[in-house]
Amino acid sequence: MKNLRPIPAVERVLQALGDAGLPRPVIVAVVRRELATLRAEKAIPGFDRVVDRIRKALERLRQSKIRPVINGTGIIVHTNLGRAPLGPDVVATLQRVAADYTNLEFDLATGERGERASYLEHNLALLCDAEAATVVNNCAAALVLMLRHFTAGERKEVVISRGELVQIGGGFRIPDILEASGARLREVGTTNQTTLADYARVIGPATALVLKVHRSNFFMGGFVASPSTAELAALARKKRVPLVEDLGSGAVMATERLAGLEHEPTPAEVLKHGVNLVCFSGDKLFGGPQAGIIAGRARLVAALKREPFFRALRCDKLILGALQTTVDLHLETPASGWAIPSGNADPERRAPVEQMLQVSREELRGRAAKMVEALAGAPLKAGIGEGKAQVGGGSLPRSAIPSVTLDLVPQNMRLSDLATRLRAGDPPVIGYLSGNRFKLDLRTIFPRQDVEVVRAIHRAMEAGPG
Ligand SMILES: *Cc1c(COP(=O)(O)O)cnc(C)c1O
């Protein structure tokens, strides 16, 4: 059936839309695009329906702006939710370095050009018990830089166990990174078994480096074996090839001391075992901004910094400033479990990811009880439940941290409707469905957000049946 209604004029639609909370050229572009789609569909609804449809498109676009959300998933380092949130000290640093000029590459003592991030690199090396350290955009960039550096000459082969040819998160596959870096992959062993002899057999004149990748986002059990870092380091030393370890998460604290967690190797530990260079992310368990940290032998770190490609991977003053404060806090925190005695014990100042790992279930239960009370009168059943929080972000896949949840069962809508409405709220609240309940894990919700969560739930319920 042919629809003969005319396409409404752009101006008329814009007037009907009013203020959509987006820059005007953006609104105009969306209106034009939606009208063009309607024209192509050759089925033009009434004016109000057209405006309604465009309003929804604008709202979807507006929702996609980066903004704070409340994380009730229990996944502490949630890559889709921006990984590690930053603490107040780090935020204060960001504010200061963002608004003013800085001594980023200026030596205040001489008044001449200075070295970028020298203080940060100095302290990072100290924290990792390394000769030297440096920073690039992320751990993937750190890997690419190292691979390119070591495979730039005649030696092109990167020796890696078949058990470590992993995919980490979306679009990050170790074999692809190797290929993109111009390296030739030399696989050894099998998926579940790789021996020292397997490595020894293939290391030869074509070997550029041996790469060890920490199996951070999955766990392999059963008939599984691979040489220890120390054994591999001894072999690499004997064969005179560099050994690089990609640790991924970069925990500097003793994770085994936290409830429910296994031991996660620290950068200092693997370097002590004889690895030449280690790399890890700044925004996973390290609790800082997105960055890729490289630590190890001074000669190698210096060579990496001389690579022309290093320039393309360098961080800006905001990241360097945020990381500098994160590192100093680690150095001051006894719970980091590192060798040198430290001064500051104020747990409030620790990176939020560390605080979330450490908060007790009693404390979470107390908060949940208050929230349940504050929800009295809303058309839903609210209760205190049990949850299993996770480190996430490809760290400690086997570790579940016993946690406490706020459990909701709405009386006038479906669970999925409640989830949708909470996501659409301001701020959006993200939870999960389990056992016929909508659950919000309190471990990943900041105590300061409890009131906001309660308010968001009231609002979602008020909106009436969906
Ligand atoms: C997360 C991870 C990476 C990627 O780190 P980004 O900082 O996101 O680039 C690389 N290797 C391992 C082992 C990881 O866990």
The ligand as an SDF file (V2000), in Angstrom:
LIG
                    3D

 15 15  0  0  0  0  0  0  0  0999 V2000
   44.7050   -6.8280   29.7230 C   0  0  0  0  0  0  0  0  0  0  0  0
   45.8820   -7.4760   29.1630 C   0  0  0  0  0  0  0  0  0  0  0  0
   46.5570   -6.9040   28.0730 C   0  0  0  0  0  0  0  0  0  0  0  0
   46.0720   -5.6320   27.4110 C   0  0  0  0  0  0  0  0  0  0  0  0
   46.2600   -4.5370   28.2220 O   0  0  0  0  0  0  0  0  0  0  0  0
   45.7600   -3.0730   27.7640 P   0  0  0  0  0  0  0  0  0  0  0  0
   46.3340   -2.1670   28.7970 O   0  0  0  0  0  0  0  0  0  0  0  0
   44.2740   -3.1140   27.7570 O   0  0  0  0  0  0  0  0  0  0  0  0
   46.3250   -2.8120   26.4230 O   0  0  0  0  0  0  0  0  0  0  0  0
   47.6810   -7.5390   27.5960 C   0  0  0  0  0  0  0  0  0  0  0  0
   48.1070   -8.6960   28.1420 N   0  0  0  0  0  0  0  0  0  0  0  0
   47.4880   -9.2720   29.1920 C   0  0  0  0  0  0  0  0  0  0  0  0
   48.0280  -10.5540   29.7480 C   0  0  0  0  0  0  0  0  0  0  0  0
   46.3560   -8.6830   29.7430 C   0  0  0  0  0  0  0  0  0  0  0  0
   45.7250   -9.2650   30.7750 O   0  0  0  0  0  0  0  0  0  0  0  0
  1  2  1  0
  2  3  1  0
  2 14  2  0
  3  4  1  0
  3 10  2  0
  4  5  1  0
  5  6  1  0
  6  7  2  0
  6  8  1  0
  6  9  1  0
 10 11  1  0
 11 12  2  0
 12 13  1  0
 12 14  1  0
 14 15  1  0
M  END
$$$$
